[in-house]
Amino acid sequence: MATLLSRNSTASHAVLKVPFQLQSHTLRRVTGTTIPTTIKRGIHTKQRHINYHSPKPVIIQSDISQSFGLSFKRFNSYQSPDHHNNDNNNVPKFNAQGERIFTDDEAEHLLSKLKKIWSDSSLSEAEKQIRIDSVFDEFQMGGLVSPSTTMMINAILTDQSPDAEVAGQKMKNMHLFHDSLKKYHFQKELRARVSKSKTPPPVSKWSVSQDGASTENKGKSAKNESTENESSKKDNDTKSEEFNSSEPQKKSEENGKQEFDGIQNYVLLIVLSSLVFAYLSGGGVEEKVITFQEFQTQFLQKGFVEKLIVKDNSEVEVVLNERGKAQPGTSGNTTYSFSISSVLNFEEKLKKAQQEANMPEVMWIPVIYVQTVSIGKALFQLAPSLLLLSFLLWTTKKALSGGAGGMFGQKKKTFKKFNAEKNVKVNFADVAGCDEAKEEIMEFVKFLKNPAKYEKLGAKIPRGAILSGPPGTGKTLLAKATAGEAGVPFYSVSGSEFVEMFVGVGASRVRDLFKTARENAPSIVFVDEIDAIGKSRGKGKGMGGNDERENTLNQLLVEMDGFSTSDHVVVLAGTNRADVLDSALLRPGRFDRKIYISNPELEGRKDIFGVHLKKIRLAPSCDLDDLKGRLAALTPGMSGADIANVCNEAALTAARHNEE
Ligand SMILES: Nc1ncnc2c1ncn2[C@@H]1O[C@H](COP(=O)(O)OP(=O)(O)OP(=O)(O)O)[C@@H](O)[C@H]1O
């Protein structure tokens, strides 16, 4: 019989050549009004032939399998269902090749099940496919070019149900059936490959064995291979007669099989490399921005869109279906997106576009709305607040932990680090003159050396002494010599060091100083320039009085009250202005000894010259006693510091004149 219908179509990735041979009762329906137009409009069909009573079998030839590198089951010839099957309707029927054959009722039953799933809008695409897979399993559905598929196509084309009478519905059912079946077999093939890869690999023909088994294996392997090759060859020969383009696929299968065995050891490496590469290259996803018109003409109208994802109401991502992804020029790694000005506007345009494409409402593209939270974007938005918060936390922490230390590059001043001397080398011999002062302060030395002697008698040693007098008279030197004589640690700090711009810092330092002294008792604390903090309180109020200074003084008073005589800490303080000190400081129980050190008299100056002239090199002709007497006579009113300076200047002058 002559060809009933033959038509070339250009738009298809899966080229099908479909000569149909239909049963006579089917052909009667096919030759009616519906079928030819339906066939003409079918996609995926490049060339179709419907042979009326053709002696040749029905052949559907597909290169879909090549597209996926899969081998779908084929059949060689269509034979009558009655040929090898019994008449029991409940028993599935198979042809001579073991392929499933449907009766008309079975095909219609399967179709009705499929239609029910396709039209269930409550299911996602993935859920639909899972249900379809189980239905196909139940019916033992054959491959894309099996008799069962032919019968299903026939059933779709000759569907007499009312819903199939809608214009274009049969064509859509064809598409849906084709897609579903393709996915079903694709999954099946993948599962088969995975299970195959899990089985232990056969002994390689070139594997080395210690015993003779290798030869046998080799022989077996070779035999199997030759058998396989033979059967493969035979199969090829048979197929080459009937399938015009089966050769490339067969080669691909053979090559794939060999390579699969050969490269399975490298799969893990490749997967890992791919993952690393994908990670480094941003997942290998290429993003393409398109216009709405491009989306409409290149994707929507061609039926390549599975769904649309509207992100943040501003961008639409186009998710392609399998056919769309398989199109030349597109790839699974490419995402297409376009921008929208407003969701309403977009919905209107999409609706219009789908109507223009004559898509029935049930087939309209599903649209999903998502709100994406970009970490980078969120961080960018929060950055100013975070920065401000961090700065506040940092400054607060600094102020609390070390006072002002660190905030403007200052480090926390610890008395241990800067003004702590545990082995003081200075003693009273280094302090010349001021014998009265030495006598008075000697009492502290004795107490610190042997406190038990005083405590036994119930005597309370004075807590502290204020050394006052003109600058450079040796107050600090005397305090240090006291520690040296007593052999106790000496902690000294200047009053001005307590005063900082931050509230609470001075008081905190006083606490630290006394804490350290107590921990290392017996010890001597020396506060130089105590007038910096110990001025009478209340003066200067109303003119920006220094509350911080008063806080520091209060803390000093508290600390001096706080330790008992058993703490064995003596507090000495130096000042040039004893008259301005707060009376609270000077009361008994605090600085109850006031030791005045004036500029040295003649004898005192003579002794001081004696101390400092010893440190410099004198001319051999000089008599030290004579010299220091004469110098003392020449320097009335000079302080100890002045005398030390005179001696030093003399040494410098001698050095300048290259004296030896
Ligand atoms: N009596 C002294 N014997 C030996 N050297 C002294 C004497 N008095 C002062 N000097 C010398 O003068 C230097 C300064 O002395 P010191 O710092 O003790 O004076 P001060 O009274 O504490 O001064 P200020 O009141 O300015 O703090 C000492 O390092 C020391 O070399």
Ligand as a Chemical Component Dictionary entry (heavy atoms), coordinates in Angstrom:
data_LIG
# 
_chem_comp.id                   LIG 
_chem_comp.type                 NON-POLYMER 
_chem_comp.pdbx_formal_charge   0 
_chem_comp.three_letter_code    LIG 
# 
loop_
_chem_comp_atom.comp_id 
_chem_comp_atom.atom_id 
_chem_comp_atom.alt_atom_id 
_chem_comp_atom.type_symbol 
_chem_comp_atom.charge 
_chem_comp_atom.model_Cartn_x 
_chem_comp_atom.model_Cartn_y 
_chem_comp_atom.model_Cartn_z 
_chem_comp_atom.pdbx_ordinal 
LIG N1  N1  N 0 70.672 64.279 99.741 1  
LIG C1  C1  C 0 71.082 63.904 98.550 2  
LIG N2  N2  N 0 72.163 63.098 98.433 3  
LIG C2  C2  C 0 72.580 62.699 97.244 4  
LIG N3  N3  N 0 72.041 63.065 96.098 5  
LIG C3  C3  C 0 70.970 63.856 96.133 6  
LIG C4  C4  C 0 70.454 64.300 97.344 7  
LIG N4  N4  N 0 69.400 65.079 97.069 8  
LIG C5  C5  C 0 69.263 65.089 95.752 9  
LIG N5  N5  N 0 70.226 64.365 95.178 10 
LIG C6  C6  C 0 70.394 64.160 93.759 11 
LIG O1  O1  O 0 69.412 64.839 93.102 12 
LIG C7  C7  C 0 68.631 63.952 92.296 13 
LIG C8  C8  C 0 67.171 64.304 92.397 14 
LIG O2  O2  O 0 66.742 64.029 93.646 15 
LIG P1  P1  P 0 65.230 63.655 93.957 16 
LIG O3  O3  O 0 64.565 63.248 92.754 17 
LIG O4  O4  O 0 65.192 62.724 95.102 18 
LIG O5  O5  O 0 64.659 65.043 94.394 19 
LIG P2  P2  P 0 63.161 65.310 94.824 20 
LIG O6  O6  O 0 63.210 66.053 96.094 21 
LIG O7  O7  O 0 62.394 64.089 94.776 22 
LIG O8  O8  O 0 62.727 66.302 93.687 23 
LIG P3  P3  P 0 61.255 66.669 93.308 24 
LIG O9  O9  O 0 60.647 67.347 94.484 25 
LIG O10 O10 O 0 61.388 67.607 92.165 26 
LIG O11 O11 O 0 60.615 65.406 93.024 27 
LIG C9  C9  C 0 68.927 62.609 92.844 28 
LIG O12 O12 O 0 68.886 61.642 91.845 29 
LIG C10 C10 C 0 70.276 62.687 93.383 30 
LIG O13 O13 O 0 71.208 62.397 92.417 31 
# 
loop_
_chem_comp_bond.comp_id 
_chem_comp_bond.atom_id_1 
_chem_comp_bond.atom_id_2 
_chem_comp_bond.value_order 
_chem_comp_bond.pdbx_ordinal 
LIG N1  C1  SING 1  
LIG C1  N2  SING 2  
LIG C1  C4  DOUB 3  
LIG N2  C2  DOUB 4  
LIG C2  N3  SING 5  
LIG N3  C3  DOUB 6  
LIG C3  C4  SING 7  
LIG C3  N5  SING 8  
LIG C4  N4  SING 9  
LIG N4  C5  DOUB 10 
LIG C5  N5  SING 11 
LIG N5  C6  SING 12 
LIG C6  O1  SING 13 
LIG C6  C10 SING 14 
LIG O1  C7  SING 15 
LIG C7  C8  SING 16 
LIG C7  C9  SING 17 
LIG C8  O2  SING 18 
LIG O2  P1  SING 19 
LIG P1  O3  DOUB 20 
LIG P1  O4  SING 21 
LIG P1  O5  SING 22 
LIG O5  P2  SING 23 
LIG P2  O6  DOUB 24 
LIG P2  O7  SING 25 
LIG P2  O8  SING 26 
LIG O8  P3  SING 27 
LIG P3  O9  DOUB 28 
LIG P3  O10 SING 29 
LIG P3  O11 SING 30 
LIG C9  O12 SING 31 
LIG C9  C10 SING 32 
LIG C10 O13 SING 33 
# 
